[in-house]
Amino acid sequence: MSSALPVTLTVNGETLTRLVEPRETLADFLRRDLGLTGTHAGCEMGVCGACLVMLDGAPVHACLTFAVQADGAEIATVEGLTENGVLADLQHAFHQRNALQCGFCTPGMLVSAQGLLARTALPSRAEIRDALSGNYCRCTGYEAIVDAIETVARRRAAGETAAPFMEEPA
């Protein structure tokens, strides 16, 4: 006899109902059941930040959240935030500032950054570092990431629209 429970939630704008096991994490549900692999499973202890998603507008660790806890919630993954253009300026700034290398941590960094900028229009560098304290990057170093987020915050505060992602001219 299965112990699966029905869960209805909105993921990237699409409302869906699925049966989930009570102990299935939101990260596993998003990756395995929905194929949204931008939510990375890193440490699976809520330390690295690779699994961050927006749950009802706030960044949460999907590896520490059970899928059944998200019943009735609105989830935005890095895929959804990318598709609707919310992250365009952050992605462009990360590219311009070389704030990514292997890319494993990047989805979580982008979700953290978007969460910060949604609640604090013009954060200080200390506030940016604090917001990123739950994200771990082994490749890049954080100065370029902080620079990219600070650049976007200033541009957004000045009313500039998201820059389209394109290669810089040679």
N, C-alpha and C positions, 0 to 999 in steps of 0.2 A: 504494500500500500504506500503510495507516494504522499509525502508531507508537503508537497508544493502548494503555494498559496497564490491566489490571483493578485496581481499588482497592476494598477492603472497609473500611468505617468505620462508626462509630455517630454519627449526627448527631441531637442533641436526643432521644436515647433510641431512635431507630430505626436498626437495622443495615441497611445497603444496600451493594450492589456496583454500581459503574459503571465504564465505560471512560473514562479521562482521558488527555489528551496529556501527555507528560512535563514540558512547560514551562508547563502550566496552573496558575495560582496557586490556592491554596485559596479566596481571596476570589472569584475568577472562577467557580470550581466551585460555591461556595455560592450565589452570586447567579444565575448563568446556568442551571446544571444543576438546582439545587434550589429556585430562586425565593426564597431567604432574603435579601431585600434590606436587612435591618437591618445587615448587614455592609457598610459603605460603602467604596467605593474612592475614597480622597482623593488623597494624594500619590503613592501606589504606590511609596514608597521607605522605608516604615517610620518615618516621622517624625511624622505627624499623629495616629496612633492610632485613626482612624475605622474601621479594618478589624479591630479586636481581637476575637478569639474565645477561648474556653477550649479548649485542647487538652490532654487528660488532666489537667484541673484547673488549668492554668496559662495566664494570658493570653499569646497570641502574635499577632504581626502576620500576618494571613492574606494580605496582599499580598506578603510575603516568604517565605511557606511554599508549596512546591509541593504540589498535591493528592496526588501520589504519596507524599510524605513523611508524609502522614497515614494511610497504609494501616495498618489495625489499631488506630487511635487512636479516642478518644472526643472528639467535638467538641460544644461547647455554644455556640450563637449567642445573641444577645440575644433572639431570638424564643423559643428553648427555655428560657432563664433566666426569661423573663417568664411563659411558659405554666406552668412548674412553681412559680411564686411566689417564687423565690429573690430576685428583684429588687424585690419589692413595696414593702418598706420604703425602699429606695433611691429608687425612682421617686416614692414619696410625698414623701420629703424633698426631692428635686430640685424637685418641683412647689411644695411649701410655701416653699422658700427662693429660688424664682425662679432656680434654677441651670441653666436652659436657656432658649434663645431660639429660634434657627432649628432646632435639634435635630439637625443633621448630625453633630456630634461626640458627642452624648449616648449612643448605643449603646456606643461605645468607652469613654467615661467610666464608664458603668455596669459594663462588663466589668472595667475597671481597678480600680474601687472594690471590686467583689465579689472579685476576686483578692486585693487587699490585705487585706480583712476576713476572708477565708478563712485567711490565713496569720498575721495579726496582729490579735488580738481588739480591742485598744484602742490604735490607732496615735496617735502625736502628730500635731500639725498639720504638722510638718516631714516626718514619714513619709508623710502623705497627699500633701503637695506633691511629694515625691520620687516616689511611685507614679504621680502624674499627669504627671510630667515628659515622658512619651512621648505625651501627648495634647495636641492643639492646638485651642483654641477662639478664634474670632474675635469672637464676639458677647457673651458673658456676663461674662467676667472670672472669675477663679478663686476669689475669696473666697467667693462663694455656693456654689460646688461643694465647696470644702473644708468649709464650714459644714455642708452637707447630709451629707457623708460622716462628719464628726465626730459629728453628731447621731445617725446610725444606729449608729455604733460604740458610743456610750454607751448607747443603748437596747438594743442586742443584749447588751452586757456586763451590763446590769441585768436581762436575761432577758425583756425585753418582746418580744412577738411582732410580726410585720410588720403595719403599719397598712394597712388596705385603701385602695386609691386611690379617693377620692371628693372631690367638690367641698366646699369649706369652706362652712359656712352663712353667709348674707349678713348 
